[in-house]
């Protein structure tokens, strides 16, 4: 599937407050905006453009006095003033377009700390980001308990020009994905019909989806159970509504078409979707995958084979429903320990650890992470590429549980796993052959680097450096040579990268700044 900048994959999904996972752009939404979620407002758009400052930013350009950011020009192409308080303007990166929101007074909404929403689902207010914590690109621009009038500005990532302005009365503005991984925004609100004295009060939610140009893609109702908080029951991913059905989920296309049900085979199999991470998993999380990736949807099998509950993952074509790949038929890559069974009547070799995950589908291949050994024997993982047409194993190499992929497609770095007792640092390897370029070794005394994102061309890797218990600071390295390009960066100056344009942007207490890629 098309990958987003800073795309992270993990066989055991990290908390949404810490990481944005792949299809991890998939979000639970509790939304509505009237008939279509919003309305064009030509007058408002004109006002915004008339007041455009240098480079297209609204109002007077804000001077940047922060550190030089490797991989980007020294001066920003455009800027916006601070939202007030300690928070910079909030933004959703739609890929070539940056989405901002202004309230009824005309002030920009501040940078939303969506970790508050995911960690505490009933917390509605944004207190601004904690700059001492790891932050990923925003998934939430606005959440409120009651719908509020907002003006959404779709700005050109290069120039800051307002491409389209949209008025909406909404209690939620969130990032999601459309077909083929294209970024989109879901706008909506929640309405409650009071009791008539006999029937219970009813809460309904509807989301209207818009593409990066501000064009409406579709509208869909979403279920909600108020006692479960905001992010929990309904979700949107790749243009599909994800709903719990019995022991698995149903995928319903927002723009019409055939709904698909994720298979969950096995006497006691249970397949659950976590809207906070955008991932599905079987019991005990032995198999993990996004429900939709690269034009396919997944399935799970938990058959009892000679006394062993062997977890398997399948891939099915979204258009036809036909199964195109199964881990049951896949060649187990070298390095994955198999059951030691001398019984000649036994089935084909089976992995001893029984843990695997689907990481990505791209260029007609699927990337699978296999747990190499039982936990008692170590924490090694093997990544294997399989051709979806032939099923052949084409590449395999030792890798890690959690991975950060470069948008350039030729590099990957070890990410911090969900559960870790002592993270000793990252390592970087080439794709697709897995050739290691460098690694931080345990016991070397190096400061561990937690990678956050690559620049669009893969020339710079940004991350947070610091030992456990210490304050972390931003660090930039050359991912191919491990040369340190910048250190001691304030955390809020670690740029988010707009992949289509290569521009980097930061939102600080001073303002919002967009930087062209270095020439």
C-alpha positions as CSV (number, residue, x, y, z in Angstrom):
1,X,0.0,0.0,0.0
2,X,1.2,3.6,-0.4
3,X,3.1,4.5,2.7
4,X,2.9,7.7,4.6
5,X,5.9,9.6,6.0
6,X,7.1,8.2,9.3
7,X,5.1,5.0,8.6
8,X,5.5,2.7,11.5
9,X,4.7,-1.0,11.6
10,X,4.8,-3.3,14.5
11,X,3.8,-6.9,15.2
12,X,2.6,-5.8,18.6
13,X,1.0,-2.4,18.1
14,X,2.2,0.5,20.2
15,X,-0.2,2.8,22.0
16,X,-1.8,5.3,19.8
17,X,-0.5,8.0,22.0
18,X,3.0,7.1,21.1
19,X,2.8,6.0,17.5
20,X,0.8,6.3,14.3
21,X,0.6,3.0,12.7
22,X,0.0,2.3,9.1
23,X,-3.1,1.9,8.5
24,X,-2.8,3.4,11.6
25,X,-4.2,6.4,10.1
26,X,-7.4,4.4,10.8
27,X,-9.3,6.2,13.5
28,X,-12.5,5.8,15.5
29,X,-14.7,8.6,14.8
30,X,-17.8,10.1,16.5
31,X,-19.0,12.6,14.0
32,X,-21.6,14.6,11.9
33,X,-21.8,17.9,10.1
34,X,-25.4,18.4,9.0
35,X,-26.3,17.1,5.5
36,X,-22.8,17.0,4.1
37,X,-20.6,17.8,7.0
38,X,-19.9,21.3,5.9
39,X,-20.5,24.0,3.4
40,X,-18.3,26.0,1.0
41,X,-17.8,29.6,2.1
42,X,-16.4,31.6,-0.8
43,X,-16.5,34.9,1.2
44,X,-14.4,33.4,4.0
45,X,-11.9,31.9,1.5
46,X,-11.6,35.3,-0.1
47,X,-10.9,37.0,3.2
48,X,-8.2,34.5,4.0
49,X,-6.5,34.9,0.7
50,X,-6.7,38.8,0.7
51,X,-4.9,38.9,4.1
52,X,-2.3,36.5,2.9
53,X,1.2,37.5,3.9
54,X,4.6,36.5,2.4
55,X,4.6,33.0,1.0
56,X,0.8,32.8,1.3
57,X,0.6,32.6,5.1
58,X,-2.3,34.4,6.7
59,X,-1.4,37.8,8.3
60,X,2.1,39.0,8.9
61,X,4.9,36.5,8.4
62,X,6.4,35.2,11.6
63,X,10.2,35.2,11.9
64,X,11.8,31.8,12.6
65,X,14.6,31.9,15.2
66,X,14.9,28.2,15.8
67,X,17.7,25.8,15.0
68,X,18.6,24.8,11.4
69,X,16.8,21.6,10.4
70,X,18.9,19.2,8.3
71,X,17.4,18.3,5.0
72,X,15.5,21.5,4.7
73,X,16.2,25.1,3.7
74,X,17.4,27.5,6.3
75,X,14.4,29.8,6.0
76,X,10.7,28.8,5.9
77,X,8.7,29.3,2.7
78,X,5.7,30.5,4.7
79,X,4.4,30.8,8.3
80,X,1.4,31.4,10.4
81,X,1.2,33.1,13.8
82,X,0.9,31.2,17.0
83,X,-2.6,30.0,18.1
84,X,-2.1,31.5,21.6
85,X,-0.8,30.1,24.9
86,X,1.9,27.6,24.6
87,X,0.5,25.8,21.5
88,X,1.3,26.4,17.9
89,X,-1.4,26.2,15.2
90,X,-2.8,22.7,14.9
91,X,-2.5,21.0,11.5
92,X,-3.5,17.8,9.7
93,X,-1.1,16.8,6.9
94,X,-3.2,15.5,4.0
95,X,-0.3,15.1,1.6
96,X,0.4,18.2,-0.4
97,X,-2.3,20.0,1.5
98,X,-2.2,21.1,5.1
99,X,-5.5,21.5,7.0
100,X,-6.0,24.2,9.6
101,X,-9.1,25.2,11.5
102,X,-10.3,28.6,12.9
103,X,-12.9,29.1,15.5
104,X,-15.8,31.6,15.5
105,X,-13.5,34.4,16.5
106,X,-11.1,33.7,13.6
107,X,-8.3,32.4,15.8
108,X,-6.5,29.2,14.7
109,X,-7.1,26.1,16.8
110,X,-4.0,25.1,18.8
111,X,-1.9,22.0,18.3
112,X,-4.0,19.2,19.7
113,X,-2.4,16.6,21.9
114,X,-4.3,13.6,20.7
115,X,-2.6,11.4,23.2
116,X,-5.0,12.8,25.7
117,X,-7.9,11.5,23.7
118,X,-6.5,8.1,23.1
119,X,-5.3,7.6,26.7
120,X,-8.4,9.2,28.3
121,X,-11.2,8.7,25.8
122,X,-13.7,10.8,27.7
123,X,-11.4,13.8,27.9
124,X,-12.6,16.4,25.4
125,X,-10.4,19.4,26.0
126,X,-7.0,20.0,24.4
127,X,-4.4,21.3,26.9
128,X,-1.8,21.6,24.2
129,X,1.1,19.2,23.6
130,X,3.6,18.1,26.2
131,X,6.8,18.9,24.5
132,X,8.7,16.5,26.8
133,X,6.8,13.5,25.3
134,X,7.2,11.7,22.0
135,X,4.7,13.1,19.4
136,X,3.7,11.8,16.0
137,X,2.0,13.8,13.2
138,X,-1.5,14.8,14.4
139,X,-4.5,12.6,13.8
140,X,-6.9,14.9,15.7
141,X,-7.3,18.6,14.8
142,X,-10.5,19.2,16.9
143,X,-12.7,17.4,19.4
144,X,-15.4,19.0,21.5
145,X,-18.3,17.7,23.6
146,X,-20.8,19.8,21.7
147,X,-20.6,20.9,18.0
148,X,-18.8,24.1,17.3
149,X,-18.7,26.4,14.3
150,X,-15.3,26.1,12.6
151,X,-13.7,27.3,9.3
152,X,-11.5,24.7,7.8
153,X,-8.6,25.9,5.6
154,X,-7.1,23.6,3.0
155,X,-3.7,25.2,2.4
156,X,-1.1,24.4,-0.3
157,X,1.8,22.8,1.6
158,X,4.4,24.7,-0.6
159,X,3.0,28.2,-0.6
160,X,0.4,28.4,2.2
161,X,-2.2,29.5,-0.3
162,X,-5.8,28.7,0.8
163,X,-7.0,26.3,-1.9
164,X,-10.5,25.9,-0.3
165,X,-12.3,27.1,2.8
166,X,-15.1,25.1,4.3
167,X,-17.5,26.1,7.1
168,X,-18.7,23.3,9.4
169,X,-20.5,22.9,12.7
170,X,-18.6,19.9,14.1
171,X,-17.4,18.2,17.2
172,X,-14.6,16.3,15.5
173,X,-12.1,16.8,12.8
174,X,-9.8,13.9,12.3
175,X,-7.3,12.4,9.9
176,X,-8.2,9.1,8.1
177,X,-7.5,7.4,4.8
178,X,-9.3,6.9,1.6
179,X,-8.8,4.2,-1.0
180,X,-5.2,3.2,-1.8
181,X,-4.0,5.0,1.4
182,X,-4.8,8.5,0.2
183,X,-5.1,10.8,3.2
184,X,-8.5,12.4,3.9
185,X,-10.2,14.2,6.7
186,X,-13.4,13.1,8.5
187,X,-15.6,15.9,9.7
188,X,-18.7,15.5,11.8
189,X,-20.8,15.7,14.9
190,X,-22.9,13.7,17.2
191,X,-26.6,14.3,17.8
192,X,-28.9,13.0,20.5
193,X,-32.6,12.5,20.2
194,X,-34.3,12.7,23.6
195,X,-36.5,10.0,25.1
196,X,-40.2,10.2,24.3
197,X,-41.0,8.7,27.7
198,X,-40.9,5.2,26.5
199,X,-37.9,4.7,24.3
200,X,-34.4,5.5,25.4
201,X,-32.5,8.6,24.2
202,X,-30.6,7.8,21.0
203,X,-27.2,9.1,20.1
204,X,-26.2,9.1,16.4
205,X,-23.0,10.0,14.7
206,X,-22.2,10.7,11.0
207,X,-18.9,11.4,9.3
208,X,-18.4,13.3,6.1
209,X,-15.1,12.6,4.4
210,X,-13.1,15.1,2.3
211,X,-10.1,14.7,0.2
212,X,-7.0,17.0,0.2
213,X,-8.7,19.3,-2.2
214,X,-11.7,19.8,0.1
215,X,-14.0,17.8,-2.1
216,X,-16.6,15.5,-0.4
217,X,-15.9,11.8,-0.9
218,X,-18.8,10.4,1.0
219,X,-20.8,10.3,4.2
220,X,-21.4,7.5,6.6
221,X,-23.1,6.8,9.9
222,X,-20.9,5.5,12.8
223,X,-22.0,3.6,15.9
224,X,-21.4,5.0,19.3
225,X,-21.8,3.7,22.9
226,X,-21.4,6.8,25.1
227,X,-20.1,4.9,28.1
228,X,-17.1,3.7,26.1
229,X,-15.8,7.2,25.3
230,X,-15.0,8.8,21.9
231,X,-12.6,6.4,20.2
232,X,-13.9,2.9,20.5
233,X,-16.8,1.5,18.5
234,X,-16.6,2.9,14.9
235,X,-13.7,3.5,12.7
236,X,-12.7,4.5,9.2
237,X,-9.8,3.2,7.2
238,X,-9.0,3.3,3.5
239,X,-12.6,4.5,2.8
240,X,-14.2,1.6,4.7
241,X,-16.3,1.8,7.9
242,X,-15.1,-0.8,10.4
243,X,-17.8,-2.4,12.6
244,X,-17.6,-5.2,15.1
245,X,-19.7,-8.2,14.0
246,X,-19.8,-11.3,16.3
247,X,-16.2,-12.3,16.8
248,X,-14.8,-10.3,13.9
249,X,-15.5,-7.1,11.9
250,X,-17.3,-6.0,8.8
251,X,-15.8,-3.6,6.3
252,X,-18.4,-1.4,4.5
253,X,-17.2,1.0,1.8
254,X,-18.3,4.6,2.4
255,X,-18.8,5.3,-1.3
256,X,-21.0,2.2,-1.9
257,X,-20.1,-1.3,-3.1
258,X,-19.7,-4.7,-1.6
259,X,-19.1,-5.0,2.1
260,X,-16.5,-7.5,3.2
261,X,-16.3,-9.5,6.5
262,X,-12.9,-10.4,7.9
263,X,-12.9,-14.1,8.3
264,X,-12.0,-15.5,11.7
265,X,-11.9,-19.3,11.5
266,X,-11.4,-21.6,14.4
267,X,-13.5,-23.1,17.2
268,X,-12.5,-20.5,19.7
269,X,-11.1,-17.9,17.4
270,X,-11.7,-14.2,18.3
271,X,-10.5,-11.5,16.0
272,X,-10.7,-7.9,17.4
273,X,-10.1,-4.5,15.9
274,X,-8.4,-1.8,18.0
275,X,-9.5,1.6,16.8
276,X,-6.7,3.3,18.7
277,X,-4.0,1.6,16.6
278,X,-5.9,0.7,13.4
279,X,-4.9,-3.0,13.8
280,X,-6.7,-6.3,14.1
281,X,-5.4,-9.3,16.0
282,X,-6.3,-12.7,17.2
283,X,-6.5,-13.9,20.8
284,X,-3.3,-13.3,22.7
285,X,-2.2,-11.1,19.7
286,X,-0.4,-13.9,18.0
287,X,-1.3,-12.6,14.6
288,X,-1.6,-8.9,13.9
289,X,-2.5,-7.0,10.7
290,X,-4.4,-3.9,9.5
291,X,-7.9,-4.9,8.3
292,X,-7.3,-3.2,4.9
293,X,-4.0,-2.7,3.1
294,X,-2.9,-2.3,-0.5
295,X,-6.2,-3.2,-2.1
296,X,-6.7,-6.2,0.1
297,X,-8.4,-7.2,3.3
298,X,-7.2,-9.7,5.8
299,X,-8.5,-12.9,7.4
300,X,-7.4,-15.0,10.4
301,X,-7.4,-18.7,11.0
302,X,-6.7,-20.4,14.3
303,X,-7.0,-24.1,13.4
304,X,-6.0,-27.0,15.8
305,X,-3.3,-28.9,13.9
306,X,-2.2,-32.0,15.8
307,X,-2.8,-30.4,19.1
308,X,-1.4,-27.0,18.3
309,X,-3.5,-23.9,17.7
310,X,-1.6,-22.5,14.7
311,X,-2.4,-18.9,13.9
312,X,-2.5,-18.0,10.2
313,X,-3.2,-14.8,8.3
314,X,-4.8,-14.6,4.8
315,X,-5.1,-11.8,2.2
316,X,-8.2,-11.3,0.0
317,X,-8.8,-9.1,-3.0
318,X,-11.2,-6.3,-2.0
319,X,-12.8,-6.1,-5.4
320,X,-13.6,-9.9,-5.7
321,X,-13.3,-11.3,-2.2
322,X,-11.0,-14.0,-3.6
323,X,-8.2,-15.2,-1.3
324,X,-4.8,-14.4,-2.9
325,X,-2.3,-15.4,-0.1
326,X,-2.1,-17.4,3.1
327,X,0.7,-17.8,5.6
328,X,-0.4,-21.4,5.8
329,X,1.0,-21.9,2.3
330,X,4.0,-19.6,2.6
331,X,7.5,-20.9,2.8
332,X,8.9,-20.3,6.3
333,X,11.9,-18.1,5.9
334,X,15.4,-19.2,7.1
335,X,16.0,-18.2,10.7
336,X,12.5,-19.0,11.9
337,X,12.6,-22.0,14.3
338,X,10.1,-24.7,13.5
339,X,8.6,-27.4,15.6
340,X,10.9,-30.4,16.2
341,X,8.6,-33.2,15.2
342,X,9.9,-36.6,14.0
343,X,6.5,-37.8,13.1
344,X,6.6,-38.4,9.3
345,X,2.8,-38.1,9.2
346,X,2.9,-34.6,10.6
347,X,1.9,-31.7,8.4
348,X,4.4,-29.3,6.8
349,X,6.8,-27.4,9.1
350,X,5.2,-25.0,11.5
351,X,6.8,-22.0,13.2
352,X,7.5,-22.7,16.9
353,X,6.8,-19.1,18.1
354,X,3.4,-18.9,16.3
355,X,3.6,-15.1,16.1
356,X,3.4,-13.2,12.8
357,X,2.1,-9.9,11.4
358,X,1.5,-8.3,8.0
359,X,3.5,-5.1,7.7
360,X,2.8,-3.8,4.2
361,X,1.6,-4.6,0.7
362,X,3.4,-2.9,-2.2
363,X,4.4,-3.6,-5.8
364,X,2.6,-6.9,-5.8
365,X,4.4,-8.2,-2.7
366,X,3.5,-8.6,0.9
367,X,5.9,-8.1,3.8
368,X,5.5,-10.5,6.7
369,X,7.2,-10.4,10.1
370,X,7.8,-13.8,11.7
371,X,8.8,-14.3,15.3
372,X,12.0,-16.3,14.9
373,X,12.0,-18.1,18.3
374,X,10.1,-18.5,21.5
375,X,10.4,-15.5,23.8
376,X,12.5,-17.5,26.2
377,X,15.1,-17.9,23.4
378,X,15.3,-14.3,22.4
379,X,13.4,-11.6,20.6
380,X,14.6,-12.0,17.0
381,X,12.3,-11.4,14.1
382,X,12.6,-12.3,10.4
383,X,11.0,-10.2,7.7
384,X,10.0,-12.0,4.5
385,X,8.7,-10.7,1.2
386,X,6.3,-12.9,-0.8
387,X,5.1,-12.5,-4.4
388,X,1.3,-12.3,-4.3
389,X,0.9,-13.7,-7.8
390,X,3.2,-16.8,-7.3
391,X,3.4,-17.0,-3.6
392,X,7.2,-17.3,-3.8
393,X,9.5,-16.1,-1.0
394,X,11.6,-13.5,-2.7
395,X,13.7,-11.9,0.1
396,X,14.1,-12.5,3.8
397,X,16.4,-11.1,6.5
398,X,16.7,-10.6,10.2
399,X,14.9,-7.5,11.4
400,X,12.9,-6.2,14.3
401,X,9.5,-6.3,15.9
402,X,8.7,-2.6,15.2
403,X,9.8,-0.8,12.1
404,X,9.9,2.8,10.7
405,X,9.8,2.8,6.9
406,X,11.3,5.7,4.8
407,X,8.8,7.2,2.3
408,X,11.6,6.8,-0.3
409,X,11.0,3.0,0.0
410,X,14.6,2.0,0.2
411,X,15.3,2.3,3.9
412,X,13.9,1.1,7.3
413,X,14.9,1.6,10.9
414,X,14.3,-0.3,14.1
415,X,11.6,1.4,16.2
416,X,10.9,1.1,19.9
417,X,8.5,-1.9,20.5
418,X,5.4,-1.6,22.5
419,X,6.8,-3.7,25.4
420,X,10.4,-3.1,26.1
421,X,12.5,-3.4,29.3
422,X,15.6,-1.8,27.9
423,X,15.8,-0.2,24.5
424,X,19.4,0.1,23.5
425,X,19.0,2.0,20.2
426,X,18.1,1.7,16.6
427,X,19.6,0.2,13.5
428,X,19.1,0.9,9.8
429,X,18.9,-1.4,6.8
430,X,18.2,-1.3,3.1
431,X,15.1,-2.5,1.4
432,X,14.2,-4.9,0.1
433,X,17.3,-7.1,0.7
434,X,17.7,-6.2,4.4
435,X,21.3,-5.3,4.2
436,X,22.3,-3.6,7.5
437,X,23.9,-0.2,7.2
438,X,24.6,0.4,10.9
439,X,23.4,-0.5,14.3
440,X,23.6,0.8,17.9
441,X,25.1,-2.0,19.9
442,X,24.1,-3.0,23.4
443,X,26.8,-2.1,25.9
444,X,28.4,0.4,23.5
445,X,27.6,3.4,25.8
446,X,25.8,5.2,23.0
447,X,22.7,7.3,23.6
448,X,19.7,5.3,22.3
449,X,18.0,6.9,19.3
450,X,14.2,6.4,18.9
451,X,13.6,7.1,15.2
452,X,10.5,9.3,14.4
453,X,10.6,10.0,10.7
454,X,12.7,10.2,7.5
455,X,12.8,13.1,5.1
456,X,10.9,12.4,1.9
457,X,14.1,11.5,0.0
458,X,15.5,9.4,2.9
459,X,18.6,11.6,3.3
460,X,17.9,12.5,7.0
461,X,16.5,10.4,9.9
462,X,15.0,12.4,12.7
463,X,14.4,10.9,16.2
464,X,14.6,11.5,19.9
465,X,17.8,10.7,21.8
466,X,18.0,10.0,25.5
467,X,18.4,7.3,28.0
468,X,15.5,5.8,30.0
469,X,14.3,8.3,32.6
470,X,16.2,11.2,31.1
471,X,14.7,14.1,29.1
472,X,14.8,13.4,25.4
473,X,15.9,15.9,22.7
474,X,15.7,15.8,18.9
475,X,18.5,14.4,16.8
476,X,19.1,14.2,13.1
477,X,21.4,11.7,11.5
478,X,22.4,10.6,8.0
479,X,20.7,7.2,7.8
480,X,23.3,5.7,5.5
481,X,26.4,6.8,7.4
482,X,25.0,7.5,10.9
483,X,26.7,10.9,10.9
484,X,25.0,13.2,13.4
485,X,23.7,16.2,11.5
486,X,22.0,18.1,14.4
487,X,21.6,17.4,18.1
488,X,19.8,18.9,21.1
489,X,16.8,20.0,19.0
490,X,13.8,21.0,21.0
491,X,11.2,18.2,20.6
492,X,8.7,20.6,19.0
493,X,11.3,21.4,16.3
494,X,11.5,17.8,15.0
495,X,9.7,18.4,11.7
496,X,6.8,16.5,10.3
497,X,7.4,15.7,6.6
498,X,4.8,16.2,3.8
499,X,5.8,13.3,1.6
500,X,4.5,14.5,-1.8
501,X,6.2,17.9,-1.7
502,X,9.2,17.0,0.6
503,X,8.4,20.1,2.7
504,X,8.9,19.9,6.5
505,X,6.8,21.8,9.0
506,X,6.9,22.5,12.7
507,X,4.4,24.0,15.0
508,X,5.8,25.8,18.1
509,X,4.6,28.3,20.6
510,X,6.0,31.0,18.3
511,X,4.0,29.9,15.2
512,X,3.8,27.4,12.3
513,X,6.7,27.2,9.8
514,X,6.9,25.3,6.5
515,X,10.4,24.6,5.1
516,X,11.2,23.6,1.5
517,X,13.5,20.6,1.1
518,X,17.2,21.5,0.9
519,X,18.4,22.0,-2.7
